[in-house]
Amino acid sequence: MIKLVPVHFEHVNDWWPVVVPFLDTFVGKRYTAEHVKGTLEKGLYQLWLVMDDHYVVAACITEIIQYPLVKEMNIMMMTGSGMETWLHLLDNLEKFAIAEGCARISGKARTGWSRLTRSMGYKTTHMFIEKALIDAQVPNPSTEDSSSA
């Protein structure tokens, strides 16, 4: 049975080895895996696992943002295998967002998500574009010179 399981911030470390493989498409440009883990452990992001019996088939990271005019849940990342079997679980995220006082839910996603979520009431309001202006390399902590600190 497919279900969405919230991971309490105190248990992020317990699940981290299972979560890391899902981060490949998320980390690198704006975040490191350690940044994401630290922010989850502080309770500033929320970690969700899609479980098929005892197996994790997808992972999701959300963030509650208080804008000046509205409180919103941002789906930062939702990725995994067998999307057609768990996409309906977005409803659980919506219920959580409402319970947290959010008036909106949003996320940045690949274009295919627009087609898949349209029937669930989601609409594409903007397109996200980007261009690298410099070759920003993510520092590797194992190769950084600790004497410069």
N, C-alpha and C positions, 0 to 999 in steps of 0.2 A: 504494500500500500504506500502510495506517494504522500508525503506530508512535508510541510514547511516547519522547521524547528528553529526557534530563536535561541541563540547562544548568549547566555548572560556574560557580561564583560569579565567577570571573575573566572570564567571557564574558557576564554579565548585561547590561552596557552595550551590547554588540553587538546583542543581541536586543531591547533595551528598546523601540524604536519599534514593534515588532511586538506586544509584550506589552501596552502601554498601553491599546489599545482593549478588551482583555478585562477590564481592571480596573474598568470603569464600575460594575458591580454590587457591587464589593468595597470600594472606597475611599469615603471621605466621612463615615462615621459613626465609625469607630474608627481609621482609617489614612489617610494621604495617600499618593499615588503615590510621592512621594520617600522617605517612611518605608519603604515596601515595598521600593523599589529599594535603599536603603541597607542594609537588613537582609539582603536577598538577597546583596548584594555583600560583606557580612561573613561570609557562609556560615551565618547563623543560620536562614534559611529556605532551602528548596530550590525551584528553578524547573524546571518540566517543560513541554514543548511537545508537543502532539499534532500530528503531521505527516501530511498526506496528500500523498504524493510530496514536492514542495518547498513546499507551502503549509501554514501554521500554521492549524489549524481550531479549536484549543482550547488553553487554558493552565491550568496547575495550580500552586498554591503549597502546599507542605507545611512542617511544622515538627516536629522531633523534640523531645519533651518528656520530661524525667526527673521523674516524680512520686515521692513517697516510697516507694510500693509497686510501681510499674510504669513501664516506659519505653514511650512511645506515640508513634506518628506521627499528627499531626493534619492532616487535609486542610483547609486554611484556605479554599481557593477552587479550584473546578474548573468551568470554564465554556467554552462554545464552541458551534459549530454541528455538527449531525449526530451528536448524542450516541449514538444507537443504533449508530453505526459504531465508536465508540471506548470505550464504557463498559467493555467487557471488559478494557481496559488497566489497570483498577484492580488486576488481578492483578500487573502489573509494580511498582506502588507497594507492594503487599503483600510482594513478594520483596525489594525494597529495604529496607523496614522491618524485615523479619526479619534481613537481613544487618547492619543497624545495631543489632541487639539489642533491637528493639521486640517486646513481647508483644501489643500491641493496635494497631489502626488505627481512627481515628474522624474524624468531620467534622460540621460544622454545615451543613445543606443545606435547600433547599426541600422541602416535603412530597412532591413527586413522586419525589424520589430514593429514598424509602423503598420505594415500590412497585417501582421499577426495579432496586434492588440486593438485594431480598429473596432472589431466586433465587441470588444469589452468596454467600449466607451472612451478609449484613448484617441487623441487626435494629434497629428503632427502640427505644431504651431511654429516651430523654427527649425532651421537646419544649423548644425554645428560645423563650422569650417575652421581649419587651422593651417598655419604655415610656420615652419621652424625658421627663425631669424638668425640664430647662431646654432652651432652644433653643441648643444648642452649635454655633456656627458654626466651621467649619474655617478657620483663618487662611489668607489668600492671600498668599504670600511677596512677590508683586510689589506689593502695596498696603500692606504693613506698614511702619511708620515705623522706619527703621534707626537713628535718633538716640536711640531709647529703650533701646537695648541697652547 
